[in-house]
Protein backbone atom coordinates (compact mmCIF):
# COMPACT_ATOMS: atom_id res chain seq x y z
CA UNK A 1 0.00 0.00 0.00
CA UNK A 2 2.79 2.45 0.85
CA UNK A 3 5.41 1.15 -1.64
CA UNK A 4 7.97 0.83 1.17
CA UNK A 5 10.56 -1.99 1.33
CA UNK A 6 9.43 -5.03 3.33
CA UNK A 7 12.12 -6.45 5.62
CA UNK A 8 12.20 -10.14 6.49
CA UNK A 9 9.96 -11.37 3.68
CA UNK A 10 10.46 -14.98 2.60
CA UNK A 11 11.53 -15.38 -1.04
CA UNK A 12 11.31 -18.87 -2.55
CA UNK A 13 12.18 -19.96 -6.09
CA UNK A 14 11.19 -23.49 -7.10
CA UNK A 15 12.25 -25.06 -10.40
CA UNK A 16 9.31 -26.39 -12.42
CA UNK A 17 11.67 -28.98 -13.93
CA UNK A 18 13.55 -30.47 -10.97
CA UNK A 19 11.55 -29.19 -7.95
CA UNK A 20 14.82 -27.77 -6.57
CA UNK A 21 14.14 -24.87 -4.20
CA UNK A 22 16.11 -21.74 -3.37
CA UNK A 23 15.08 -19.74 -0.31
CA UNK A 24 16.20 -16.31 0.83
CA UNK A 25 14.99 -13.53 3.16
CA UNK A 26 14.80 -9.85 2.24
CA UNK A 27 17.37 -7.58 3.91
CA UNK A 28 17.00 -4.11 5.44
CA UNK A 29 16.55 -2.60 1.97
CA UNK A 30 13.81 -5.08 1.09
CA UNK A 31 16.02 -6.98 -1.36
CA UNK A 32 17.04 -10.61 -1.70
CA UNK A 33 19.63 -12.03 -4.10
CA UNK A 34 19.24 -15.62 -5.28
CA UNK A 35 21.61 -17.30 -7.77
CA UNK A 36 19.85 -19.88 -9.95
CA UNK A 37 20.18 -21.71 -13.26
CA UNK A 38 18.84 -19.35 -15.94
CA UNK A 39 18.02 -22.18 -18.34
CA UNK A 40 14.82 -23.25 -16.62
CA UNK A 41 11.56 -21.79 -15.31
CA UNK A 42 10.80 -21.06 -11.69
CA UNK A 43 7.77 -20.47 -9.56
CA UNK A 44 8.46 -17.41 -7.43
CA UNK A 45 6.69 -17.10 -4.09
CA UNK A 46 7.16 -14.19 -1.73
CA UNK A 47 5.33 -13.94 1.60
CA UNK A 48 5.45 -11.95 4.80
CA UNK A 49 3.43 -12.49 7.96
CA UNK A 50 1.11 -9.59 8.76
CA UNK A 51 1.77 -9.24 12.48
CA UNK A 52 -0.47 -6.20 12.87
CA UNK A 53 -3.68 -8.15 13.38
CA UNK A 54 -2.67 -11.76 12.74
CA UNK A 55 -5.53 -12.27 10.30
CA UNK A 56 -3.58 -12.61 7.10
CA UNK A 57 -0.28 -12.26 5.35
CA UNK A 58 1.27 -10.59 2.35
CA UNK A 59 1.84 -12.88 -0.58
CA UNK A 60 2.81 -12.94 -4.23
CA UNK A 61 3.20 -15.80 -6.71
CA UNK A 62 4.59 -15.58 -10.23
CA UNK A 63 6.29 -17.66 -12.91
CA UNK A 64 9.78 -16.53 -13.92
CA UNK A 65 10.99 -17.54 -17.37
CA UNK A 66 14.40 -17.49 -19.03
CA UNK A 67 14.03 -13.93 -20.33
CA UNK A 68 13.62 -12.47 -16.81
CA UNK A 69 16.40 -14.60 -15.37
CA UNK A 70 18.92 -13.91 -18.13
CA UNK A 71 18.34 -10.15 -18.02
CA UNK A 72 20.03 -9.88 -14.63
CA UNK A 73 17.75 -6.97 -13.76
CA UNK A 74 16.13 -6.36 -10.40
CA UNK A 75 12.73 -8.04 -10.29
CA UNK A 76 10.32 -5.88 -8.30
CA UNK A 77 7.59 -7.62 -6.32
CA UNK A 78 4.64 -5.80 -4.77
CA UNK A 79 3.04 -7.82 -1.99
CA UNK A 80 -0.72 -7.83 -1.44
CA UNK A 81 -2.73 -8.82 1.60
CA UNK A 82 -4.48 -12.15 1.18
CA UNK A 83 -6.25 -14.65 3.39
CA UNK A 84 -4.22 -17.21 5.25
CA UNK A 85 -5.92 -20.17 3.53
CA UNK A 86 -5.08 -19.01 0.02
CA UNK A 87 -2.38 -20.95 -1.77
CA UNK A 88 -1.21 -21.85 -5.23
CA UNK A 89 0.09 -19.95 -8.19
CA UNK A 90 -2.95 -17.70 -8.52
CA UNK A 91 -4.85 -16.62 -5.43
CA UNK A 92 -8.65 -16.58 -5.57
CA UNK A 93 -10.47 -13.29 -6.08
CA UNK A 94 -13.59 -12.21 -4.20
CA UNK A 95 -16.78 -10.25 -4.92
CA UNK A 96 -18.80 -7.80 -2.88
CA UNK A 97 -22.30 -8.98 -1.94
CA UNK A 98 -25.00 -9.01 -4.63
CA UNK A 99 -22.83 -7.52 -7.37
CA UNK A 100 -20.84 -8.67 -10.36
CA UNK A 101 -18.76 -5.49 -10.60
CA UNK A 102 -15.02 -6.20 -10.70
CA UNK A 103 -13.12 -4.50 -7.88
CA UNK A 104 -9.60 -3.07 -8.09
CA UNK A 105 -8.32 -6.28 -6.46
CA UNK A 106 -10.19 -8.37 -9.05
CA UNK A 107 -8.61 -6.40 -11.90
CA UNK A 108 -5.19 -6.90 -10.31
CA UNK A 109 -5.75 -10.68 -10.15
CA UNK A 110 -6.91 -10.85 -13.77
CA UNK A 111 -3.98 -8.70 -14.92
CA UNK A 112 -1.64 -11.09 -13.12
CA UNK A 113 -3.28 -13.96 -15.00
CA UNK A 114 -2.85 -12.14 -18.32
CA UNK A 115 0.81 -11.52 -17.52
CA UNK A 116 1.32 -15.24 -16.94
CA UNK A 117 -0.41 -16.11 -20.21
CA UNK A 118 1.90 -13.71 -22.01
CA UNK A 119 4.99 -15.46 -20.64
CA UNK A 120 3.82 -19.05 -21.18
CA UNK A 121 2.34 -19.76 -24.61
CA UNK A 122 0.82 -23.16 -23.72
CA UNK A 123 -0.72 -22.20 -20.38
CA UNK A 124 -4.49 -22.82 -20.08
CA UNK A 125 -6.54 -21.78 -17.07
CA UNK A 126 -10.07 -22.40 -15.79
CA UNK A 127 -11.78 -19.79 -13.63
CA UNK A 128 -14.53 -21.24 -11.43
CA UNK A 129 -17.05 -18.64 -10.24
CA UNK A 130 -19.28 -18.87 -7.15
CA UNK A 131 -21.85 -16.93 -5.11
CA UNK A 132 -22.53 -17.21 -1.40
CA UNK A 133 -25.61 -19.17 -0.35
CA UNK A 134 -27.79 -16.06 0.10
CA UNK A 135 -27.28 -14.82 -3.44
CA UNK A 136 -29.28 -15.88 -6.52
CA UNK A 137 -27.61 -18.44 -8.77
CA UNK A 138 -28.17 -16.08 -11.72
CA UNK A 139 -25.63 -13.67 -10.21
CA UNK A 140 -22.87 -16.18 -10.86
CA UNK A 141 -23.49 -15.95 -14.59
CA UNK A 142 -23.27 -12.15 -14.35
CA UNK A 143 -19.88 -12.51 -12.65
CA UNK A 144 -18.76 -14.93 -15.34
CA UNK A 145 -19.80 -12.39 -18.00
CA UNK A 146 -17.91 -9.59 -16.24
CA UNK A 147 -14.70 -11.66 -16.12
CA UNK A 148 -15.07 -12.74 -19.75
CA UNK A 149 -15.72 -9.17 -20.88
CA UNK A 150 -12.58 -7.91 -19.14
CA UNK A 151 -10.39 -10.69 -20.53
CA UNK A 152 -11.78 -10.13 -24.02
CA UNK A 153 -11.10 -6.40 -23.74
CA UNK A 154 -7.44 -7.34 -23.19
CA UNK A 155 -7.39 -9.69 -26.18
CA UNK A 156 -7.69 -13.01 -24.32
CA UNK A 157 -10.40 -15.20 -25.86
CA UNK A 158 -8.99 -18.72 -26.13
CA UNK A 159 -6.85 -19.91 -23.23
CA UNK A 160 -9.07 -19.02 -20.26
CA UNK A 161 -12.33 -20.87 -19.62
CA UNK A 162 -14.72 -19.19 -17.16
CA UNK A 163 -17.28 -21.54 -15.60
CA UNK A 164 -20.27 -20.84 -13.32
CA UNK A 165 -20.58 -23.16 -10.31
CA UNK A 166 -23.52 -21.52 -8.52
CA UNK A 167 -23.87 -20.94 -4.78
CA UNK A 168 -22.64 -24.37 -3.72
CA UNK A 169 -19.28 -25.70 -2.45
CA UNK A 170 -19.02 -23.33 0.49
CA UNK A 171 -15.50 -23.15 1.91
CA UNK A 172 -16.80 -22.80 5.45
CA UNK A 173 -19.91 -23.42 7.59
CA UNK A 174 -21.79 -20.50 6.00
CA UNK A 175 -23.83 -22.61 3.56
CA UNK A 176 -27.33 -21.59 4.77
CA UNK A 177 -28.04 -25.17 5.87
CA UNK A 178 -28.54 -24.14 9.49
CA UNK A 179 -30.57 -21.03 10.33
CA UNK A 180 -29.02 -20.92 13.81
CA UNK A 181 -25.52 -20.37 12.43
CA UNK A 182 -24.56 -16.69 12.38
CA UNK A 183 -21.85 -15.74 9.89
CA UNK A 184 -19.86 -12.56 9.48
CA UNK A 185 -19.81 -10.80 6.13
CA UNK A 186 -16.14 -11.72 5.80
CA UNK A 187 -17.05 -15.42 6.05
CA UNK A 188 -19.73 -15.05 3.39
CA UNK A 189 -17.24 -13.26 1.15
CA UNK A 190 -14.91 -16.29 1.27
CA UNK A 191 -17.63 -18.09 -0.69
CA UNK A 192 -18.24 -15.23 -3.17
CA UNK A 193 -15.16 -16.15 -5.11
CA UNK A 194 -13.51 -16.95 -8.42
CA UNK A 195 -10.89 -19.69 -8.23
CA UNK A 196 -8.08 -20.16 -10.75
CA UNK A 197 -7.14 -23.68 -11.83
CA UNK A 198 -4.28 -24.43 -14.22
CA UNK A 199 -5.53 -26.93 -16.81
CA UNK A 200 -2.30 -27.34 -18.76
CA UNK A 201 1.17 -25.85 -18.61
C-alpha positions as CSV (number, residue, x, y, z in Angstrom):
1,X,0.0,0.0,0.0
2,X,2.8,2.4,0.9
3,X,5.4,1.2,-1.6
4,X,8.0,0.8,1.2
5,X,10.6,-2.0,1.3
6,X,9.4,-5.0,3.3
7,X,12.1,-6.4,5.6
8,X,12.2,-10.1,6.5
9,X,10.0,-11.4,3.7
10,X,10.5,-15.0,2.6
11,X,11.5,-15.4,-1.0
12,X,11.3,-18.9,-2.6
13,X,12.2,-20.0,-6.1
14,X,11.2,-23.5,-7.1
15,X,12.3,-25.1,-10.4
16,X,9.3,-26.4,-12.4
17,X,11.7,-29.0,-13.9
18,X,13.5,-30.5,-11.0
19,X,11.6,-29.2,-7.9
20,X,14.8,-27.8,-6.6
21,X,14.1,-24.9,-4.2
22,X,16.1,-21.7,-3.4
23,X,15.1,-19.7,-0.3
24,X,16.2,-16.3,0.8
25,X,15.0,-13.5,3.2
26,X,14.8,-9.8,2.2
27,X,17.4,-7.6,3.9
28,X,17.0,-4.1,5.4
29,X,16.5,-2.6,2.0
30,X,13.8,-5.1,1.1
31,X,16.0,-7.0,-1.4
32,X,17.0,-10.6,-1.7
33,X,19.6,-12.0,-4.1
34,X,19.2,-15.6,-5.3
35,X,21.6,-17.3,-7.8
36,X,19.8,-19.9,-9.9
37,X,20.2,-21.7,-13.3
38,X,18.8,-19.3,-15.9
39,X,18.0,-22.2,-18.3
40,X,14.8,-23.3,-16.6
41,X,11.6,-21.8,-15.3
42,X,10.8,-21.1,-11.7
43,X,7.8,-20.5,-9.6
44,X,8.5,-17.4,-7.4
45,X,6.7,-17.1,-4.1
46,X,7.2,-14.2,-1.7
47,X,5.3,-13.9,1.6
48,X,5.4,-12.0,4.8
49,X,3.4,-12.5,8.0
50,X,1.1,-9.6,8.8
51,X,1.8,-9.2,12.5
52,X,-0.5,-6.2,12.9
53,X,-3.7,-8.2,13.4
54,X,-2.7,-11.8,12.7
55,X,-5.5,-12.3,10.3
56,X,-3.6,-12.6,7.1
57,X,-0.3,-12.3,5.4
58,X,1.3,-10.6,2.3
59,X,1.8,-12.9,-0.6
60,X,2.8,-12.9,-4.2
61,X,3.2,-15.8,-6.7
62,X,4.6,-15.6,-10.2
63,X,6.3,-17.7,-12.9
64,X,9.8,-16.5,-13.9
65,X,11.0,-17.5,-17.4
66,X,14.4,-17.5,-19.0
67,X,14.0,-13.9,-20.3
68,X,13.6,-12.5,-16.8
69,X,16.4,-14.6,-15.4
70,X,18.9,-13.9,-18.1
71,X,18.3,-10.1,-18.0
72,X,20.0,-9.9,-14.6
73,X,17.7,-7.0,-13.8
74,X,16.1,-6.4,-10.4
75,X,12.7,-8.0,-10.3
76,X,10.3,-5.9,-8.3
77,X,7.6,-7.6,-6.3
78,X,4.6,-5.8,-4.8
79,X,3.0,-7.8,-2.0
80,X,-0.7,-7.8,-1.4
81,X,-2.7,-8.8,1.6
82,X,-4.5,-12.1,1.2
83,X,-6.2,-14.6,3.4
84,X,-4.2,-17.2,5.3
85,X,-5.9,-20.2,3.5
86,X,-5.1,-19.0,0.0
87,X,-2.4,-20.9,-1.8
88,X,-1.2,-21.9,-5.2
89,X,0.1,-20.0,-8.2
90,X,-2.9,-17.7,-8.5
91,X,-4.8,-16.6,-5.4
92,X,-8.7,-16.6,-5.6
93,X,-10.5,-13.3,-6.1
94,X,-13.6,-12.2,-4.2
95,X,-16.8,-10.2,-4.9
96,X,-18.8,-7.8,-2.9
97,X,-22.3,-9.0,-1.9
98,X,-25.0,-9.0,-4.6
99,X,-22.8,-7.5,-7.4
100,X,-20.8,-8.7,-10.4
101,X,-18.8,-5.5,-10.6
102,X,-15.0,-6.2,-10.7
103,X,-13.1,-4.5,-7.9
104,X,-9.6,-3.1,-8.1
105,X,-8.3,-6.3,-6.5
106,X,-10.2,-8.4,-9.1
107,X,-8.6,-6.4,-11.9
108,X,-5.2,-6.9,-10.3
109,X,-5.8,-10.7,-10.2
110,X,-6.9,-10.8,-13.8
111,X,-4.0,-8.7,-14.9
112,X,-1.6,-11.1,-13.1
113,X,-3.3,-14.0,-15.0
114,X,-2.8,-12.1,-18.3
115,X,0.8,-11.5,-17.5
116,X,1.3,-15.2,-16.9
117,X,-0.4,-16.1,-20.2
118,X,1.9,-13.7,-22.0
119,X,5.0,-15.5,-20.6
120,X,3.8,-19.1,-21.2
121,X,2.3,-19.8,-24.6
122,X,0.8,-23.2,-23.7
123,X,-0.7,-22.2,-20.4
124,X,-4.5,-22.8,-20.1
125,X,-6.5,-21.8,-17.1
126,X,-10.1,-22.4,-15.8
127,X,-11.8,-19.8,-13.6
128,X,-14.5,-21.2,-11.4
129,X,-17.0,-18.6,-10.2
130,X,-19.3,-18.9,-7.2
131,X,-21.9,-16.9,-5.1
132,X,-22.5,-17.2,-1.4
133,X,-25.6,-19.2,-0.4
134,X,-27.8,-16.1,0.1
135,X,-27.3,-14.8,-3.4
136,X,-29.3,-15.9,-6.5
137,X,-27.6,-18.4,-8.8
138,X,-28.2,-16.1,-11.7
139,X,-25.6,-13.7,-10.2
140,X,-22.9,-16.2,-10.9
141,X,-23.5,-15.9,-14.6
142,X,-23.3,-12.1,-14.4
143,X,-19.9,-12.5,-12.7
144,X,-18.8,-14.9,-15.3
145,X,-19.8,-12.4,-18.0
146,X,-17.9,-9.6,-16.2
147,X,-14.7,-11.7,-16.1
148,X,-15.1,-12.7,-19.7
149,X,-15.7,-9.2,-20.9
150,X,-12.6,-7.9,-19.1
151,X,-10.4,-10.7,-20.5
152,X,-11.8,-10.1,-24.0
153,X,-11.1,-6.4,-23.7
154,X,-7.4,-7.3,-23.2
155,X,-7.4,-9.7,-26.2
156,X,-7.7,-13.0,-24.3
157,X,-10.4,-15.2,-25.9
158,X,-9.0,-18.7,-26.1
159,X,-6.9,-19.9,-23.2
160,X,-9.1,-19.0,-20.3
161,X,-12.3,-20.9,-19.6
162,X,-14.7,-19.2,-17.2
163,X,-17.3,-21.5,-15.6
164,X,-20.3,-20.8,-13.3
165,X,-20.6,-23.2,-10.3
166,X,-23.5,-21.5,-8.5
167,X,-23.9,-20.9,-4.8
168,X,-22.6,-24.4,-3.7
169,X,-19.3,-25.7,-2.5
170,X,-19.0,-23.3,0.5
171,X,-15.5,-23.1,1.9
172,X,-16.8,-22.8,5.4
173,X,-19.9,-23.4,7.6
174,X,-21.8,-20.5,6.0
175,X,-23.8,-22.6,3.6
176,X,-27.3,-21.6,4.8
177,X,-28.0,-25.2,5.9
178,X,-28.5,-24.1,9.5
179,X,-30.6,-21.0,10.3
180,X,-29.0,-20.9,13.8
181,X,-25.5,-20.4,12.4
182,X,-24.6,-16.7,12.4
183,X,-21.9,-15.7,9.9
184,X,-19.9,-12.6,9.5
185,X,-19.8,-10.8,6.1
186,X,-16.1,-11.7,5.8
187,X,-17.1,-15.4,6.1
188,X,-19.7,-15.0,3.4
189,X,-17.2,-13.3,1.1
190,X,-14.9,-16.3,1.3
191,X,-17.6,-18.1,-0.7
192,X,-18.2,-15.2,-3.2
193,X,-15.2,-16.2,-5.1
194,X,-13.5,-16.9,-8.4
195,X,-10.9,-19.7,-8.2
196,X,-8.1,-20.2,-10.7
197,X,-7.1,-23.7,-11.8
198,X,-4.3,-24.4,-14.2
199,X,-5.5,-26.9,-16.8
200,X,-2.3,-27.3,-18.8
201,X,1.2,-25.8,-18.6
